[in-house]
């Protein structure tokens, strides 16, 4: 009889609730979105679109150079703050907050 109990508890460990699945789906969606934005800003603006962006200047420097040197870092810091705020909202939505 103890064998049946241990088998059932093992099966229950692998089952995730709908709430947990929805939470992780929202979490992963947020991460993919923010990482895509960071990739576009850092790699796209700093490398791929640099020739086009260099037509414009910011603070006396070509815009493509500015993104490669400083802009992507600023965007990354903003994304960290946005992630923190948004994750708190997601955790509250799924009743997982502290």
VEXDOVEX-309160 format. One line per 3 residues: their letters; for each residue x, y, z of N, C-alpha, C, O. Coordinates in steps of 0.2 Angstrom, whole numbers, always signed. Atoms other than C-alpha are relative to their C-alpha. Example, Ala and Ser with C-alpha at 12.3 -4.5 7.8 and 13.67 -1.06 7.14 Angstrom:
BEGIN
AS	+4:-6:+0:+62:-22:+39:+4:+6:+0:+9:+5:+3  -4:-6:-1:+68:-5:+36:-4:+5:+3:-1:+11:+4 .
//
This chain:
BEGIN
XXX	+4:-6:+0:+0:+0:+0:+4:+6:+0:+2:+11:-3  -4:-6:+0:+14:+12:+3:+3:+1:-7:+5:+7:-8  -2:-1:+7:+20:+9:-15:-5:+4:-4:-2:+8:-8 .
XXX	+5:-3:+4:+4:+15:-22:+0:+8:+2:-1:+12:-2  +0:-7:-2:+5:+31:-11:+6:+4:-3:+6:+9:-5  -6:-4:+2:+23:+35:-16:-1:+1:-8:+2:+6:-11 .
XXX	+1:-1:+8:+18:+32:-35:-4:+6:-1:-3:+10:-6  +4:-5:+2:+4:+44:-34:+3:+7:+2:+2:+12:-2  -3:-6:-1:+14:+57:-25:+5:+2:-5:+6:+8:-6 .
XXX	-5:-1:+5:+27:+56:-38:-4:+3:-6:-1:+7:-10  +4:-3:+6:+14:+59:-52:-3:+7:+2:-3:+11:-3  +3:-7:-1:+6:+74:-43:+6:+5:+0:+4:+11:-2 .
XXX	-6:-5:+0:+24:+82:-42:+1:+3:-7:+3:+9:-8  -1:-2:+7:+24:+83:-61:-6:+4:-3:-5:+7:-9  +6:-3:+2:+7:+90:-63:+0:+8:+2:+1:+9:+8 .
XXX	+0:-7:-2:+6:+109:-64:-7:+3:-1:-11:+0:-5  +7:-3:+0:-10:+119:-61:-1:+5:-6:+4:+7:-9  +1:-5:+5:-18:+130:-74:+3:+7:+2:+5:+11:-2 .
XXX	-3:-6:-3:-13:+145:-63:+8:+1:-1:+10:+6:-3  -7:+0:+1:+5:+140:-63:+2:+1:-8:+7:+4:-9  -1:+0:+7:+5:+137:-82:-1:+7:-3:+3:+10:-7 .
XXX	+2:-7:+2:-3:+154:-85:+5:+5:+3:+7:+10:-1  -5:-4:-3:+10:+162:-73:+6:+0:-4:+9:+5:-6  -7:+1:+3:+25:+155:-82:-1:+2:-8:+4:+5:-10 .
XXX	+1:-3:+7:+17:+159:-99:+1:+8:+0:+4:+10:-5  +0:-7:+0:+15:+177:-94:+8:+2:+1:+10:+7:-2  -7:-1:-1:+33:+177:-87:+5:-1:-6:+9:+4:-7 .
XXX	-4:+1:+6:+41:+170:-102:-1:+5:-6:+3:+7:-9  +2:-5:+5:+31:+181:-114:+4:+7:+2:+6:+10:-3  -4:-6:-2:+38:+196:-104:+7:+0:-1:+10:+5:-4 .
XXX	-8:+1:+1:+56:+190:-104:+1:+0:-8:+6:+4:-10  -1:+1:+7:+55:+186:-123:-1:+7:-3:+3:+10:-7  +1:-7:+2:+48:+204:-126:+5:+4:+1:+8:+8:-3 .
XXX	-6:-5:-2:+61:+213:-116:+6:-2:-3:+10:+3:-4  -6:+2:+3:+75:+203:-122:+0:+2:-8:+6:+3:-11  +1:-2:+7:+69:+206:-140:+2:+8:-1:+5:+10:-6 .
XXX	-1:-7:+0:+69:+225:-137:+7:+1:+1:+10:+6:-2  -7:-1:-2:+86:+224:-129:+4:-2:-6:+9:+2:-8  -4:+2:+6:+93:+215:-144:-1:+5:-6:+4:+6:-9 .
XXX	+1:-5:+6:+85:+227:-157:+4:+6:+2:+7:+9:-3  -3:-6:-2:+92:+242:-147:+8:-1:+0:+11:+3:-3  -7:+1:+0:+109:+235:-144:+4:-2:-6:+8:+1:-9 .
XXX	-3:+3:+6:+113:+224:-159:-3:+4:-6:+1:+6:-11  +3:-4:+6:+101:+233:-171:+2:+7:-1:+5:+9:-6  -2:-7:+0:+104:+251:-167:+7:+1:+0:+10:+6:-3 .
XXX	-7:-1:+0:+122:+249:-163:+4:-3:-5:+10:+0:-7  -4:+3:+5:+127:+238:-177:-3:+0:-7:-1:+3:-12  +4:+1:+6:+114:+234:-190:-2:+6:-3:-1:+8:-9 .
XXX	+3:-6:+3:+106:+251:-192:+5:+6:+1:+2:+12:+0  -4:-5:-1:+121:+261:-188:+1:+5:-6:+1:+11:-5  -1:-5:+5:+124:+268:-205:-6:+5:-1:-5:+11:-2 .
XXX	+5:-5:+1:+107:+275:-206:-1:+5:+6:-2:+10:+5  +0:-4:-6:+107:+281:-188:+5:+6:+0:+4:+11:+4  -5:-5:+0:+123:+290:-191:-1:+7:-3:+2:+12:-3 .
XXX	+2:-6:+3:+114:+303:-201:-2:+5:+5:-2:+11:+4  +3:-4:-5:+107:+310:-185:+5:+0:+6:+10:-4:+6  -5:-1:-5:+117:+316:-170:-4:+1:+7:-9:+4:+7 .
XXX	+2:-1:-7:+114:+316:-151:+5:+2:+4:+10:-2:+5  -6:-2:-4:+125:+326:-140:+6:+1:-4:+12:+1:-1  -6:-1:+4:+137:+330:-154:+3:-7:-3:+8:-6:-6 .
XXX	-2:+7:+2:+139:+311:-158:-5:-3:-5:-11:-2:-4  +5:+3:+4:+132:+301:-172:-4:-5:+4:-2:-8:+9  +5:+4:-4:+116:+292:-166:+2:-8:+1:+1:-11:+6 .
XXX	-2:+8:+0:+122:+274:-171:+6:-1:+5:+6:-6:+9  -5:+1:-5:+138:+277:-161:-2:+1:+7:+0:-3:+12  +2:-1:-7:+129:+284:-146:-4:-6:+2:-3:-8:+8 .
XXX	+4:+6:-2:+117:+268:-146:+5:-5:+2:+4:-9:+7  -5:+5:-1:+133:+257:-147:+3:+1:+7:+5:-4:+10  -4:-2:-6:+142:+266:-133:-5:+1:+7:-3:-1:+12 .
XXX	+4:-2:-6:+128:+272:-121:-7:-2:+0:-10:-4:+5  +8:+1:+0:+110:+270:-127:-2:-6:+2:-7:-7:+5  +2:+6:-2:+109:+252:-126:+1:-2:+8:-3:-5:+10 .
XXX	-1:+0:-7:+115:+253:-108:-6:+3:+4:-9:+0:+8  +5:-4:-3:+102:+266:-104:-7:-4:-1:-11:-5:+4  +6:+4:+1:+88:+255:-112:+0:-6:+4:-5:-8:+7 .
XXX	+0:+6:-4:+94:+240:-103:-2:+2:+8:-6:-2:+11  +1:-2:-7:+93:+249:-86:-8:+2:+1:-11:+0:+5  +7:-1:+0:+75:+255:-90:-4:-6:-1:-9:-7:+3 .
XXX	+4:+7:+0:+70:+237:-95:+0:-3:+6:-4:-7:+8  +0:+3:-7:+76:+231:-78:-5:+3:+4:-8:-1:+8  +5:-3:-5:+65:+243:-69:-7:-2:-3:-11:-3:+1 .
XXX	+7:+2:+3:+50:+239:-81:-1:-7:+2:-7:-9:+4  +1:+7:-2:+53:+221:-78:-2:-1:+7:-6:-5:+9  +1:+0:-7:+53:+223:-59:-7:+2:+1:-11:-2:+5 .
XXX	+7:-3:-1:+37:+233:-60:-5:-5:-3:-10:-7:+1  +5:+5:+3:+28:+221:-72:+0:-7:+3:-6:-10:+4  +1:+7:-3:+33:+205:-63:-4:+1:+7:-7:-4:+9 .
XXX	+4:-1:-6:+26:+212:-47:-8:+0:-2:-12:-3:+2  +7:+0:+2:+10:+215:-56:-3:-7:-2:-8:-9:+0  +2:+7:+2:+10:+197:-64:-1:-4:+7:-5:-8:+7 .
XXX	+0:+4:-7:+14:+190:-46:-7:+1:+3:-10:-3:+6  +6:-1:-3:-1:+199:-39:-6:-3:-4:-11:-5:+0  +5:+3:+4:-12:+194:-53:-1:-8:+1:-7:-10:+2 .
XXX	+0:+8:-1:-8:+175:-50:+0:-1:+8:+1:-7:+10  +0:+1:-7:-8:+178:-31:+6:-4:+3:+6:-8:+7  -7:+3:-2:+11:+174:-29:+4:+5:+3:+10:+4:+4 .
XX	-5:-5:-2:+17:+190:-22:+1:-1:+8:-2:-5:+11  -2:+1:-7:+25:+191:-5:-5:+3:+5:-3:+2:+11 .
//
